[in-house]
Amino acid sequence: MVARLLAPLAHGLPGALGLEDDAAVVSVPPGHDLVVTLDTLNDGVHFLFDGSSAQARDIAAKALAVNVSDLAAKGAVPHAYFLSLALPGGELPWLDSFVAGLAEAQAQFGMALSGGDTTRIGAGLSISITALGLVPAGGMVRRGGARSGDVLYVSGTIGDAVLGLELRREAAEAAALMEALSEAEVVQLLRRHLRPEPRLALASVLRQCQAAAMDVSDGLVIDLDRMCRASRTGARLMAAQVPHSAAASKVLSAGLVTRQRLMTGGDDYEILAAVPCPMTGRFEAGAAAAGIAVTAVGEMIAGGEVVVLDEALAPMTFVSRGFAHL
């Protein structure tokens, strides 16, 4: 049944061979490099699955989107993906909806399924996706290319997804949030958690502006830490400049969430970029032309320390700087 459902997702990609072979053939156009990324999402860790068809659709779309977000931060155009599914045994009435969510997402991102594997798991659901993207030869944007003096930017807004998660996870906190927010704002926050939107339109802008970049998946602060380690530099992040949506700003002002939580909650799937000063005008203009808001939030500095300053320019402290994988 799984093979029957998944085979149509390979349509239009000759190298997938209709998912009828043990391997696929991936052709790279002349003058391009292949960029490869992999993410695994597990029930109870990365999502909370209630077994419904509607949620299965969202989970599938998110699993592909988080991989495409990595490709966007590398300046790559999505090409194809491989899927590994660990499924519980028995009848799975939601599986058709799961595949429909994949179909929606891959059509949005312009890619097709190349192959993968399915296996049985005792309980829950585990999804691993390996996504393939294309960049002009030598043009992949690295996280380790930042230099002291570069301007730090983030796309979109930070913190919505973790509030969306709180709306689904914690009964007491969810009730307080719902009381403070409008129905439309609740829907918006839930959607940011369930259906992230990779910033693909920024991919070429990042390449053209010689930026260092990565996507914000585990939290803005911890991901900035990682960029600095890879670049062998430090950073100064201005918390008051970090952009938040109107909904997030409302609950922040009401004292229902801390600024630290918004900056460390993760699941934002925005782009964090370090742009050389001579390129900032070009970067901002390119982002505006692509229809994506970007905000300057700090700068790269000498040394290896990441300093986060509050509104009074005092260093902030964090119980956790973001999501730890292990």
Phi, psi and omega in degrees: 000318181298316179299320179297320181287323187276332183306319179299338180289347179268358183300134177094355178243096186305321183294345178286341176056034178064018183060025182262357180245177181275353182208168179240162176249122180249114180264133179254124180301148178305141178080013180233157171250154175263126177255130186237133177220154181221136174224143175244133178240129183240140175300134180090347178244307183257343176203162179244103188265123180262005178084003182277154179294321181297318181288325177301321178297315180295318182297317179298314180297320180294320181301321178284321183298322183292330175288318179295328176299320175299317180298317180301318181292340177268003180077019187258153175261127181301143181233306183202172178209158174245144186234129172241124183242128170251112189245148173290156179286172178090186181287137181237085184294345182267356188295323178300320179291324176301312179296324177297322177296320175298316181299317178299313185292315183292329175293320178297322186265355177071045181220172180220159179286132181255340182156193180151214184202155172229144179211170182261144178232152184298318180202161178081203184206134178229132184233123175241129179234132171252117183254142180245134177228166182239137173227155170304143185310128180077007188258006181296134179278125183256154176284340186266018182260008182285151180227154177305133182100342176297149178268134179271132177233151165233147176272160172057223180229155183247135172108347182296318186296320180292328175291323175299321177295317179298325179297335181261340193256313188253114186301312183293313180294321180298319180297318179294318179296315182297326179292328183275341187251155173283166178299319180296322179291323176298315179299318180299314182293320177297320181293322178297328177284317187274329187226072178298151181242102179302142183271061184299328182294346178273350188304309182290329178295318178299317180295315184293332185260011176055038183278157162261142185203158170203162178271155181268097182250322185257001182127140184302317186291312183292326179288327173294321174307314183294320177298318181294319178298316180293328182269351183057049178214180177245184180207152173241114182252127181263106187300323182293343180266350180293125186283135175234151176292168178299323180293315180294320178296325180295313182285334174294314179296329181279358179076017181272351177208152177264158175297325178300318181296319180296325183274352183237354186293328177082186180068018181285319183054040168265174179259129171256122185228141172250116188245129176303141183310316181295346184257359187296320178298317180294321180296313181296320179293319179296319179295318179297318179296329179277354179079024182240124178287135173231146183228132174285126186236003180162203182208157172279142182228166178291156181093187184244011187265138172258115181252126177251120184254139179275189184300331180268009180066027174263144179298136178267151176249154184224132172291318175224141180266357179155188183286130176258128184289329181230000000 
